[in-house]
Amino acid sequence: MNLGQKGEELACGFLVRQGLVLVEKNFRLRLGEVDLIMREGETLVFVEVKYRSSHAFGGALAAVTPRKQRKVKLVAEAYLQRFSEMPIVRFDVVGISPQGSGYRFDWVKGAFE
């Protein structure tokens, strides 16, 4: 398991403990990927996960650039075409970094539109 996969597993477990339900992992298209698709009540949540070994260079959350946001939104739009009725949608970011013997989770709900 590489660092990206480890981060996604950690983020998924964290979000499930917060009450979200996993819908799909690693939804991929030619133009990009969404790490996690979760459901929180009636809201469909597209989650970008960033694992960083330190907070240097802005940490995990700073790594979700405007370019990355555009790619996630494009993949999400393609995913949403399967619905006859548009669900409520939110884009979250989960940043993960080691902290002591565990991990620190920075969860930003509605990180971008």
N, CA, C and O atoms as CSV, one atom per row, in Angstrom:
chain,resi,resn,atom,element,x,y,z
A,1,MET,N,N,0.857,-1.187,0.000
A,1,MET,CA,C,0.000,0.000,0.000
A,1,MET,C,C,0.896,1.240,0.000
A,1,MET,O,O,1.764,1.387,0.860
A,2,ASN,N,N,0.675,2.137,-0.979
A,2,ASN,CA,C,1.480,3.357,-1.025
A,2,ASN,C,C,0.892,4.424,-0.092
A,2,ASN,O,O,-0.175,4.230,0.491
A,3,LEU,N,N,1.593,5.539,0.037
A,3,LEU,CA,C,1.153,6.601,0.952
A,3,LEU,C,C,-0.217,7.158,0.595
A,3,LEU,O,O,-1.029,7.440,1.476
A,4,GLY,N,N,-0.475,7.316,-0.715
A,4,GLY,CA,C,-1.772,7.827,-1.136
A,4,GLY,C,C,-2.910,6.897,-0.726
A,4,GLY,O,O,-3.942,7.345,-0.226
A,5,GLN,N,N,-2.711,5.601,-0.944
A,5,GLN,CA,C,-3.735,4.619,-0.560
A,5,GLN,C,C,-3.917,4.595,0.955
A,5,GLN,O,O,-5.040,4.507,1.452
A,6,LYS,N,N,-2.801,4.676,1.685
A,6,LYS,CA,C,-2.880,4.693,3.145
A,6,LYS,C,C,-3.678,5.910,3.617
A,6,LYS,O,O,-4.528,5.805,4.500
A,7,GLY,N,N,-3.390,7.064,3.014
A,7,GLY,CA,C,-4.117,8.279,3.366
A,7,GLY,C,C,-5.609,8.149,3.096
A,7,GLY,O,O,-6.432,8.578,3.905
A,8,GLU,N,N,-5.956,7.559,1.959
A,8,GLU,CA,C,-7.371,7.385,1.610
A,8,GLU,C,C,-8.065,6.440,2.581
A,8,GLU,O,O,-9.209,6.680,2.968
A,9,GLU,N,N,-7.385,5.367,2.978
A,9,GLU,CA,C,-7.959,4.434,3.961
A,9,GLU,C,C,-8.162,5.127,5.304
A,9,GLU,O,O,-9.209,4.974,5.933
A,10,LEU,N,N,-7.159,5.890,5.741
A,10,LEU,CA,C,-7.273,6.621,7.002
A,10,LEU,C,C,-8.415,7.637,6.948
A,10,LEU,O,O,-9.204,7.743,7.886
A,11,ALA,N,N,-8.497,8.382,5.845
A,11,ALA,CA,C,-9.550,9.397,5.698
A,11,ALA,C,C,-10.922,8.751,5.669
A,11,ALA,O,O,-11.860,9.255,6.287
A,12,CYS,N,N,-11.051,7.636,4.956
A,12,CYS,CA,C,-12.335,6.948,4.877
A,12,CYS,C,C,-12.780,6.508,6.271
A,12,CYS,O,O,-13.927,6.732,6.657
A,13,GLY,N,N,-11.881,5.888,7.021
A,13,GLY,CA,C,-12.209,5.467,8.386
A,13,GLY,C,C,-12.601,6.644,9.259
A,13,GLY,O,O,-13.562,6.559,10.024
A,14,PHE,N,N,-11.866,7.739,9.150
A,14,PHE,CA,C,-12.170,8.950,9.923
A,14,PHE,C,C,-13.569,9.469,9.587
A,14,PHE,O,O,-14.356,9.775,10.483
A,15,LEU,N,N,-13.872,9.566,8.286
A,15,LEU,CA,C,-15.171,10.108,7.874
A,15,LEU,C,C,-16.327,9.184,8.269
A,15,LEU,O,O,-17.396,9.658,8.652
A,16,VAL,N,N,-16.118,7.883,8.177
A,16,VAL,CA,C,-17.153,6.933,8.610
A,16,VAL,C,C,-17.409,7.107,10.110
A,16,VAL,O,O,-18.558,7.060,10.550
A,17,ARG,N,N,-16.356,7.307,10.891
A,17,ARG,CA,C,-16.532,7.540,12.334
A,17,ARG,C,C,-17.281,8.846,12.602
A,17,ARG,O,O,-17.886,9.008,13.662
A,18,GLN,N,N,-17.240,9.779,11.643
A,18,GLN,CA,C,-17.961,11.050,11.780
A,18,GLN,C,C,-19.413,10.929,11.304
A,18,GLN,O,O,-20.176,11.892,11.384
A,19,GLY,N,N,-19.793,9.746,10.810
A,19,GLY,CA,C,-21.179,9.515,10.411
A,19,GLY,C,C,-21.432,9.493,8.914
A,19,GLY,O,O,-22.575,9.300,8.498
A,20,LEU,N,N,-20.407,9.683,8.088
A,20,LEU,CA,C,-20.600,9.619,6.645
A,20,LEU,C,C,-20.615,8.157,6.196
A,20,LEU,O,O,-20.117,7.276,6.896
A,21,VAL,N,N,-21.186,7.918,5.032
A,21,VAL,CA,C,-21.288,6.574,4.476
A,21,VAL,C,C,-20.500,6.545,3.170
A,21,VAL,O,O,-20.660,7.422,2.322
A,22,LEU,N,N,-19.651,5.534,3.014
A,22,LEU,CA,C,-18.867,5.399,1.795
A,22,LEU,C,C,-19.769,4.989,0.637
A,22,LEU,O,O,-20.557,4.049,0.750
A,23,VAL,N,N,-19.645,5.706,-0.478
A,23,VAL,CA,C,-20.361,5.369,-1.708
A,23,VAL,C,C,-19.388,4.720,-2.691
A,23,VAL,O,O,-19.699,3.686,-3.283
A,24,GLU,N,N,-18.214,5.324,-2.866
A,24,GLU,CA,C,-17.248,4.806,-3.833
A,24,GLU,C,C,-15.855,5.352,-3.528
A,24,GLU,O,O,-15.695,6.485,-3.076
A,25,LYS,N,N,-14.846,4.503,-3.792
A,25,LYS,CA,C,-13.447,4.923,-3.652
A,25,LYS,C,C,-12.823,5.025,-5.030
A,25,LYS,O,O,-13.138,4.248,-5.930
A,26,ASN,N,N,-11.944,5.982,-5.179
A,26,ASN,CA,C,-11.128,6.139,-6.387
A,26,ASN,C,C,-11.942,6.076,-7.675
A,26,ASN,O,O,-11.693,5.236,-8.539
A,27,PHE,N,N,-12.914,6.972,-7.791
A,27,PHE,CA,C,-13.686,7.060,-9.033
A,27,PHE,C,C,-12.802,7.744,-10.059
A,27,PHE,O,O,-12.457,8.917,-9.918
A,28,ARG,N,N,-12.431,6.983,-11.112
A,28,ARG,CA,C,-11.462,7.470,-12.100
A,28,ARG,C,C,-12.089,7.635,-13.474
A,28,ARG,O,O,-12.916,6.838,-13.915
A,29,LEU,N,N,-11.664,8.692,-14.121
A,29,LEU,CA,C,-11.941,8.921,-15.532
A,29,LEU,C,C,-10.629,9.336,-16.173
A,29,LEU,O,O,-9.640,9.589,-15.484
A,30,ARG,N,N,-10.630,9.403,-17.482
A,30,ARG,CA,C,-9.427,9.816,-18.188
A,30,ARG,C,C,-8.931,11.177,-17.699
A,30,ARG,O,O,-7.723,11.409,-17.646
A,31,LEU,N,N,-9.837,12.067,-17.345
A,31,LEU,CA,C,-9.449,13.426,-16.974
A,31,LEU,C,C,-9.092,13.599,-15.508
A,31,LEU,O,O,-8.655,14.678,-15.108
A,32,GLY,N,N,-9.268,12.559,-14.696
A,32,GLY,CA,C,-8.895,12.701,-13.302
A,32,GLY,C,C,-9.570,11.678,-12.407
A,32,GLY,O,O,-10.144,10.694,-12.873
A,33,GLU,N,N,-9.487,11.940,-11.100
A,33,GLU,CA,C,-9.982,11.002,-10.105
A,33,GLU,C,C,-10.534,11.755,-8.906
A,33,GLU,O,O,-10.070,12.844,-8.567
A,34,VAL,N,N,-11.535,11.155,-8.271
A,34,VAL,CA,C,-12.020,11.615,-6.970
A,34,VAL,C,C,-11.653,10.516,-5.978
A,34,VAL,O,O,-11.983,9.349,-6.187
A,35,ASP,N,N,-10.973,10.893,-4.904
A,35,ASP,CA,C,-10.482,9.896,-3.947
A,35,ASP,C,C,-11.625,9.138,-3.272
A,35,ASP,O,O,-11.651,7.907,-3.271
A,36,LEU,N,N,-12.565,9.884,-2.700
A,36,LEU,CA,C,-13.684,9.265,-1.987
A,36,LEU,C,C,-14.982,9.973,-2.358
A,36,LEU,O,O,-15.019,11.195,-2.495
A,37,ILE,N,N,-16.030,9.198,-2.517
A,37,ILE,CA,C,-17.370,9.752,-2.655
A,37,ILE,C,C,-18.152,9.200,-1.472
A,37,ILE,O,O,-18.285,7.988,-1.303
A,38,MET,N,N,-18.663,10.111,-0.662
A,38,MET,CA,C,-19.341,9.747,0.577
A,38,MET,C,C,-20.748,10.351,0.564
A,38,MET,O,O,-21.066,11.197,-0.271
A,39,ARG,N,N,-21.567,9.907,1.490
A,39,ARG,CA,C,-22.893,10.483,1.656
A,39,ARG,C,C,-23.034,10.909,3.112
A,39,ARG,O,O,-22.745,10.147,4.035
A,40,GLU,N,N,-23.486,12.147,3.291
A,40,GLU,CA,C,-23.806,12.659,4.624
A,40,GLU,C,C,-25.252,13.110,4.573
A,40,GLU,O,O,-25.557,14.192,4.071
A,41,GLY,N,N,-26.138,12.282,5.092
A,41,GLY,CA,C,-27.564,12.561,4.965
A,41,GLY,C,C,-27.948,12.541,3.494
A,41,GLY,O,O,-27.718,11.548,2.804
A,42,GLU,N,N,-28.526,13.619,3.016
A,42,GLU,CA,C,-28.938,13.725,1.612
A,42,GLU,C,C,-27.841,14.314,0.718
A,42,GLU,O,O,-28.026,14.448,-0.492
A,43,THR,N,N,-26.702,14.663,1.320
A,43,THR,CA,C,-25.632,15.328,0.581
A,43,THR,C,C,-24.612,14.317,0.070
A,43,THR,O,O,-24.142,13.464,0.822
A,44,LEU,N,N,-24.277,14.418,-1.201
A,44,LEU,CA,C,-23.218,13.621,-1.804
A,44,LEU,C,C,-21.922,14.423,-1.668
A,44,LEU,O,O,-21.839,15.564,-2.123
A,45,VAL,N,N,-20.924,13.821,-1.044
A,45,VAL,CA,C,-19.694,14.534,-0.710
A,45,VAL,C,C,-18.526,13.956,-1.508
A,45,VAL,O,O,-18.205,12.774,-1.383
A,46,PHE,N,N,-17.898,14.792,-2.324
A,46,PHE,CA,C,-16.703,14.422,-3.073
A,46,PHE,C,C,-15.506,14.861,-2.235
A,46,PHE,O,O,-15.369,16.038,-1.899
A,47,VAL,N,N,-14.638,13.901,-1.902
A,47,VAL,CA,C,-13.561,14.164,-0.955
A,47,VAL,C,C,-12.199,14.008,-1.625
A,47,VAL,O,O,-11.902,12.977,-2.228
A,48,GLU,N,N,-11.389,15.037,-1.509
A,48,GLU,CA,C,-9.992,14.985,-1.936
A,48,GLU,C,C,-9.162,14.757,-0.677
A,48,GLU,O,O,-9.302,15.488,0.304
A,49,VAL,N,N,-8.306,13.753,-0.704
A,49,VAL,CA,C,-7.487,13.391,0.444
A,49,VAL,C,C,-6.035,13.756,0.150
A,49,VAL,O,O,-5.512,13.464,-0.926
A,50,LYS,N,N,-5.399,14.394,1.118
A,50,LYS,CA,C,-3.983,14.730,0.988
A,50,LYS,C,C,-3.256,14.292,2.252
A,50,LYS,O,O,-3.582,14.727,3.357
A,51,TYR,N,N,-2.271,13.429,2.072
A,51,TYR,CA,C,-1.433,12.955,3.177
A,51,TYR,C,C,-0.082,13.631,3.057
A,51,TYR,O,O,0.524,13.638,1.986
A,52,ARG,N,N,0.385,14.193,4.147
A,52,ARG,CA,C,1.693,14.828,4.165
A,52,ARG,C,C,2.422,14.410,5.431
A,52,ARG,O,O,1.823,14.303,6.501
A,53,SER,N,N,3.706,14.177,5.297
A,53,SER,CA,C,4.493,13.750,6.448
A,53,SER,C,C,4.830,14.913,7.382
A,53,SER,O,O,5.261,14.695,8.515
A,54,SER,N,N,4.635,16.150,6.908
A,54,SER,CA,C,4.878,17.317,7.764
A,54,SER,C,C,4.009,18.478,7.285
A,54,SER,O,O,3.349,18.400,6.249
A,55,HIS,N,N,4.029,19.550,8.065
A,55,HIS,CA,C,3.266,20.751,7.694
A,55,HIS,C,C,4.127,21.749,6.915
A,55,HIS,O,O,3.690,22.868,6.648
A,56,ALA,N,N,5.333,21.350,6.556
A,56,ALA,CA,C,6.196,22.219,5.755
A,56,ALA,C,C,5.532,22.490,4.410
A,56,ALA,O,O,4.780,21.652,3.912
A,57,PHE,N,N,5.791,23.604,3.841
A,57,PHE,CA,C,5.242,23.996,2.530
A,57,PHE,C,C,3.714,24.073,2.547
A,57,PHE,O,O,3.069,23.833,1.527
A,58,GLY,N,N,3.138,24.406,3.701
A,58,GLY,CA,C,1.698,24.603,3.779
A,58,GLY,C,C,0.910,23.374,4.162
A,58,GLY,O,O,-0.304,23.467,4.344
A,59,GLY,N,N,1.543,22.231,4.290
A,59,GLY,CA,C,0.829,21.035,4.705
A,59,GLY,C,C,-0.082,20.484,3.621
A,59,GLY,O,O,-0.002,20.874,2.456
A,60,ALA,N,N,-0.936,19.580,4.026
A,60,ALA,CA,C,-1.770,18.834,3.084
A,60,ALA,C,C,-2.815,19.708,2.392
A,60,ALA,O,O,-3.031,19.572,1.188
A,61,LEU,N,N,-3.455,20.590,3.127
A,61,LEU,CA,C,-4.557,21.366,2.547
A,61,LEU,C,C,-4.082,22.330,1.473
A,61,LEU,O,O,-4.810,22.613,0.521
A,62,ALA,N,N,-2.870,22.833,1.621
A,62,ALA,CA,C,-2.321,23.756,0.619
A,62,ALA,C,C,-2.055,23.065,-0.713
A,62,ALA,O,O,-1.884,23.727,-1.736
A,63,ALA,N,N,-2.020,21.733,-0.701
A,63,ALA,CA,C,-1.727,20.970,-1.921
A,63,ALA,C,C,-2.927,20.856,-2.856
A,63,ALA,O,O,-2.785,20.378,-3.981
A,64,VAL,N,N,-4.100,21.285,-2.409
A,64,VAL,CA,C,-5.291,21.226,-3.269
A,64,VAL,C,C,-5.390,22.558,-4.013
A,64,VAL,O,O,-6.090,23.484,-3.602
A,65,THR,N,N,-4.669,22.606,-5.107
A,65,THR,CA,C,-4.542,23.823,-5.900
A,65,THR,C,C,-5.823,24.093,-6.701
A,65,THR,O,O,-6.663,23.202,-6.833
A,66,PRO,N,N,-5.982,25.301,-7.232
A,66,PRO,CA,C,-7.128,25.574,-8.105
A,66,PRO,C,C,-7.208,24.606,-9.287
A,66,PRO,O,O,-8.302,24.224,-9.703
A,67,ARG,N,N,-6.063,24.211,-9.823
A,67,ARG,CA,C,-6.053,23.248,-10.941
A,67,ARG,C,C,-6.622,21.900,-10.497
A,67,ARG,O,O,-7.417,21.291,-11.212
A,68,LYS,N,N,-6.207,21.435,-9.307
A,68,LYS,CA,C,-6.712,20.168,-8.773
A,68,LYS,C,C,-8.214,20.281,-8.500
A,68,LYS,O,O,-8.965,19.341,-8.760
A,69,GLN,N,N,-8.645,21.412,-7.985
A,69,GLN,CA,C,-10.070,21.625,-7.728
A,69,GLN,C,C,-10.877,21.510,-9.017
A,69,GLN,O,O,-11.937,20.885,-9.032
A,70,ARG,N,N,-10.381,22.110,-10.097
A,70,ARG,CA,C,-11.081,22.033,-11.388
A,70,ARG,C,C,-11.208,20.585,-11.854
A,70,ARG,O,O,-12.263,20.174,-12.338
A,71,LYS,N,N,-10.134,19.818,-11.705
A,71,LYS,CA,C,-10.168,18.411,-12.122
A,71,LYS,C,C,-11.191,17.626,-11.305
A,71,LYS,O,O,-11.962,16.844,-11.863
A,72,VAL,N,N,-11.202,17.827,-10.006
A,72,VAL,CA,C,-12.163,17.127,-9.147
A,72,VAL,C,C,-13.589,17.491,-9.544
A,72,VAL,O,O,-14.461,16.624,-9.603
A,73,LYS,N,N,-13.827,18.765,-9.814
A,73,LYS,CA,C,-15.167,19.200,-10.218
A,73,LYS,C,C,-15.590,18.583,-11.546
A,73,LYS,O,O,-16.747,18.194,-11.705
A,74,LEU,N,N,-14.669,18.488,-12.499
A,74,LEU,CA,C,-14.991,17.871,-13.788
A,74,LEU,C,C,-15.352,16.396,-13.630
A,74,LEU,O,O,-16.310,15.918,-14.236
A,75,VAL,N,N,-14.590,15.687,-12.823
A,75,VAL,CA,C,-14.887,14.266,-12.584
A,75,VAL,C,C,-16.220,14.132,-11.856
A,75,VAL,O,O,-17.012,13.242,-12.167
A,76,ALA,N,N,-16.470,15.010,-10.893
A,76,ALA,CA,C,-17.737,14.985,-10.160
A,76,ALA,C,C,-18.915,15.233,-11.108
A,76,ALA,O,O,-19.943,14.562,-11.006
A,77,GLU,N,N,-18.772,16.182,-12.017
A,77,GLU,CA,C,-19.842,16.452,-12.989
A,77,GLU,C,C,-20.145,15.212,-13.819
A,77,GLU,O,O,-21.308,14.900,-14.075
A,78,ALA,N,N,-19.110,14.512,-14.236
A,78,ALA,CA,C,-19.305,13.279,-15.006
A,78,ALA,C,C,-20.004,12.224,-14.151
A,78,ALA,O,O,-20.897,11.528,-14.633
A,79,TYR,N,N,-19.606,12.103,-12.897
A,79,TYR,CA,C,-20.233,11.137,-11.983
A,79,TYR,C,C,-21.722,11.456,-11.793
A,79,TYR,O,O,-22.559,10.555,-11.750
A,80,LEU,N,N,-22.030,12.727,-11.684
A,80,LEU,CA,C,-23.408,13.155,-11.411
A,80,LEU,C,C,-24.342,12.938,-12.604
A,80,LEU,O,O,-25.561,12.992,-12.439
A,81,GLN,N,N,-23.811,12.699,-13.772
A,81,GLN,CA,C,-24.659,12.465,-14.949
A,81,GLN,C,C,-25.478,11.191,-14.812
A,81,GLN,O,O,-26.451,11.012,-15.545
A,82,ARG,N,N,-25.117,10.310,-13.905
A,82,ARG,CA,C,-25.863,9.067,-13.721
A,82,ARG,C,C,-27.154,9.258,-12.922
A,82,ARG,O,O,-27.972,8.343,-12.834
A,83,PHE,N,N,-27.334,10.438,-12.344
A,83,PHE,CA,C,-28.523,10.702,-11.531
A,83,PHE,C,C,-29.600,11.381,-12.360
A,83,PHE,O,O,-29.317,12.313,-13.113
A,84,SER,N,N,-30.830,10.917,-12.222
A,84,SER,CA,C,-31.936,11.572,-12.919
A,84,SER,C,C,-32.321,12.866,-12.198
A,84,SER,O,O,-32.785,13.819,-12.824
A,85,GLU,N,N,-32.126,12.890,-10.891
A,85,GLU,CA,C,-32.396,14.095,-10.100
A,85,GLU,C,C,-31.098,14.486,-9.393
A,85,GLU,O,O,-30.483,13.664,-8.713
A,86,MET,N,N,-30.688,15.738,-9.556
A,86,MET,CA,C,-29.411,16.201,-9.024
A,86,MET,C,C,-29.422,16.216,-7.491
A,86,MET,O,O,-30.259,16.884,-6.882
A,87,PRO,N,N,-28.497,15.482,-6.872
A,87,PRO,CA,C,-28.416,15.519,-5.407
A,87,PRO,C,C,-27.741,16.806,-4.940
A,87,PRO,O,O,-27.147,17.537,-5.733
A,88,ILE,N,N,-27.842,17.065,-3.651
A,88,ILE,CA,C,-27.066,18.141,-3.037
A,88,ILE,C,C,-25.619,17.672,-3.039
A,88,ILE,O,O,-25.339,16.519,-2.715
A,89,VAL,N,N,-24.704,18.556,-3.400
A,89,VAL,CA,C,-23.297,18.182,-3.560
A,89,VAL,C,C,-22.410,19.103,-2.725
A,89,VAL,O,O,-22.679,20.295,-2.577
A,90,ARG,N,N,-21.344,18.508,-2.184
A,90,ARG,CA,C,-20.362,19.285,-1.436
A,90,ARG,C,C,-18.968,18.747,-1.764
A,90,ARG,O,O,-18.805,17.553,-2.018
A,91,PHE,N,N,-17.977,19.617,-1.757
A,91,PHE,CA,C,-16.590,19.230,-1.996
A,91,PHE,C,C,-15.791,19.465,-0.719
A,91,PHE,O,O,-15.664,20.599,-0.257
A,92,ASP,N,N,-15.251,18.384,-0.151
A,92,ASP,CA,C,-14.474,18.469,1.083
A,92,ASP,C,C,-13.026,18.092,0.811
A,92,ASP,O,O,-12.708,17.445,-0.187
A,93,VAL,N,N,-12.168,18.509,1.714
A,93,VAL,CA,C,-10.768,18.098,1.692
A,93,VAL,C,C,-10.431,17.548,3.073
A,93,VAL,O,O,-10.783,18.142,4.093
A,94,VAL,N,N,-9.748,16.414,3.094
A,94,VAL,CA,C,-9.237,15.868,4.343
A,94,VAL,C,C,-7.721,15.816,4.227
A,94,VAL,O,O,-7.167,15.112,3.384
A,95,GLY,N,N,-7.067,16.578,5.094
A,95,GLY,CA,C,-5.615,16.563,5.179
A,95,GLY,C,C,-5.203,15.682,6.343
A,95,GLY,O,O,-5.779,15.767,7.428
A,96,ILE,N,N,-4.213,14.839,6.122
A,96,ILE,CA,C,-3.757,13.911,7.153
A,96,ILE,C,C,-2.249,14.075,7.314
A,96,ILE,O,O,-1.506,14.159,6.335
A,97,SER,N,N,-1.817,14.120,8.568
A,97,SER,CA,C,-0.387,14.158,8.846
A,97,SER,C,C,-0.127,13.405,10.146
A,97,SER,O,O,-0.995,13.355,11.019
A,98,PRO,N,N,1.059,12.819,10.281
A,98,PRO,CA,C,1.381,12.109,11.516
A,98,PRO,C,C,1.394,13.070,12.696
A,98,PRO,O,O,1.818,14.220,12.582
A,99,GLN,N,N,0.918,12.568,13.838
A,99,GLN,CA,C,0.952,13.367,15.065
A,99,GLN,C,C,1.156,12.407,16.231
A,99,GLN,O,O,0.273,11.612,16.552
A,100,GLY,N,N,2.306,12.486,16.853
A,100,GLY,CA,C,2.628,11.553,17.935
A,100,GLY,C,C,2.608,10.132,17.396
A,100,GLY,O,O,3.254,9.829,16.392
A,101,SER,N,N,1.866,9.265,18.067
A,101,SER,CA,C,1.768,7.872,17.611
A,101,SER,C,C,0.555,7.657,16.709
A,101,SER,O,O,0.274,6.530,16.301
A,102,GLY,N,N,-0.164,8.740,16.398
A,102,GLY,CA,C,-1.352,8.635,15.553
A,102,GLY,C,C,-1.302,9.606,14.389
A,102,GLY,O,O,-0.248,9.851,13.802
A,103,TYR,N,N,-2.454,10.145,14.073
A,103,TYR,CA,C,-2.560,11.038,12.923
A,103,TYR,C,C,-3.413,12.246,13.280
A,103,TYR,O,O,-4.296,12.180,14.136
A,104,ARG,N,N,-3.132,13.330,12.613
A,104,ARG,CA,C,-3.947,14.534,12.719
A,104,ARG,C,C,-4.800,14.617,11.453
A,104,ARG,O,O,-4.290,14.474,10.342
A,105,PHE,N,N,-6.101,14.850,11.629
A,105,PHE,CA,C,-7.029,14.980,10.511
A,105,PHE,C,C,-7.536,16.419,10.465
A,105,PHE,O,O,-8.086,16.928,11.441
A,106,ASP,N,N,-7.344,17.062,9.321
A,106,ASP,CA,C,-7.889,18.396,9.095
A,106,ASP,C,C,-8.977,18.247,8.038
A,106,ASP,O,O,-8.681,18.057,6.859
A,107,TRP,N,N,-10.225,18.334,8.459
A,107,TRP,CA,C,-11.365,18.130,7.582
A,107,TRP,C,C,-11.997,19.477,7.280
A,107,TRP,O,O,-12.502,20.152,8.177
A,108,VAL,N,N,-11.967,19.862,6.014
A,108,VAL,CA,C,-12.561,21.129,5.604
A,108,VAL,C,C,-13.805,20.802,4.777
A,108,VAL,O,O,-13.715,20.353,3.635
A,109,LYS,N,N,-14.966,21.041,5.387
A,109,LYS,CA,C,-16.237,20.837,4.681
A,109,LYS,C,C,-16.462,22.010,3.751
A,109,LYS,O,O,-16.224,23.159,4.120
A,110,GLY,N,N,-16.922,21.719,2.540
A,110,GLY,CA,C,-17.185,22.787,1.583
A,110,GLY,C,C,-15.913,23.559,1.250
A,110,GLY,O,O,-15.929,24.786,1.163
A,111,ALA,N,N,-14.825,22.841,1.068
A,111,ALA,CA,C,-13.522,23.473,0.845
A,111,ALA,C,C,-13.490,24.299,-0.439
A,111,ALA,O,O,-12.773,25.295,-0.527
A,112,PHE,N,N,-14.266,23.883,-1.422
A,112,PHE,CA,C,-14.378,24.648,-2.667
A,112,PHE,C,C,-15.721,24.369,-3.295
A,112,PHE,O,O,-16.385,23.385,-2.967
A,113,GLU,N,N,-16.119,25.249,-4.208
A,113,GLU,CA,C,-17.429,25.129,-4.859
A,113,GLU,C,C,-17.310,24.411,-6.180
A,113,GLU,O,O,-18.311,24.218,-6.869
